[in-house]
Amino acid sequence: MEVYLGVDVGSVTTKFALVNGAGELVACNYLRTEGKPIVIIQQGLREIRGQVPSRGEIRGVCTTGSARYLAGVILGADVVKNEITTQAVATLHYVPDVRTIIEIGGQDSKLIMVRDGMVADFAMNTVCAAGTGSFLEQQASRLNIRIEDFGEHALRSKAPVRIDGRCTVFAESGMIHKQQMGYGTEDIAYGLCRALVRNYLNDVGMGQEMPSPIVFQGGVAFNEGIIRAFEESLNAEIIVPLYHEAMGAIGAALLVREEMSGNGKSTAFAGFEVSEVSYRSFSFECEVCVDHCEVARIFQNDRVVAYQGGRCDLWEGASRAQGDSI
């Protein structure tokens, strides 16, 4: 059986997905990146290896996400794609008539507008993380609620409070003030859900119309309080796909399947043995512009195989690493 691997490496989570030649999902994994993308890529590769069907063979690999170039070098990717493309491809696969895609992850959020089965427009959040999953995790910790239970608490709210969600600092001070006033945890939790949705609609959506069908995906879509807040704000049904948390990886797998299937090309996949290779990283300060970004130089043995970090794409990819050494 031919199978295709998609890997989405984000700042907070890393997702793996396998699809077969018919485009059907065979397996998917969801792991915390924990600031260790290489270690988690290797761990995910070991786990997904055990889920490859009997006599299955990897015929193509595609990487996406904020660390897509790094993952592509390590895994030997045949295709490297941005998150907008992979998210849209996966959503269209499961919801062909989708018009609006809301995607909220750990540290970024996206809005993708679809027309006639193609991406017509998109937007992403600014540097502020108030409209992302990390915002909710911070507030859940302050409320002494497990993030997995946050939505359940929010749905029990009878009189949600209004919290300023323009940034995490304002939200935290507003939440503490509401606690001191004696408001219940459930009402504060749903107030935070509403704050996140308002922030998303203002910062990412910028007040534009969001026609149905509307699909909500990403890790934050686990939170039923956020789903309800979106439905109330948009006055529309929100569709949450079954594998919403792994849509980027699924889209990547579908893309490389389309690229490699039937064209006679051999995959560049480096093999599952990559999960046991030792990597080291050393950082330096880039002096090309005034940002002075900290960039990590990734070594395999004594050879540089990739660079990671920086606000621009100057150091991304493997081409700049060719011939570089200690």
Secondary structure, DSSP 8 states (H G I E B T S, - for coil): -EEEEEEEE-SSEEEEEEEETTS-EEEEEEEE-TT-HHHHHHHHHHHHHTTS-TT-EEEEEEEESTTHHHHHHHHT-SEE--HHHHHHHHHHHH-TT--EEEEE-SS-EEEEEEETTEEEEEEE--S--TTSHHHHHHHHHHTT--GGGHHHHHHT-SS------SSHHHHHHHHHHHHHTT--HHHHHHHHHHHHHHHHHHHTSTT----SSEEEESGGGG-HHHHHHHHHHHTS-EE--TTGGGHHHHHHHHHHHHHHTTS--------GGGGG--EEEEEEE--SSTT--EEEEEEETTEEEEEE--SSSTT-SSGGGTT-B-
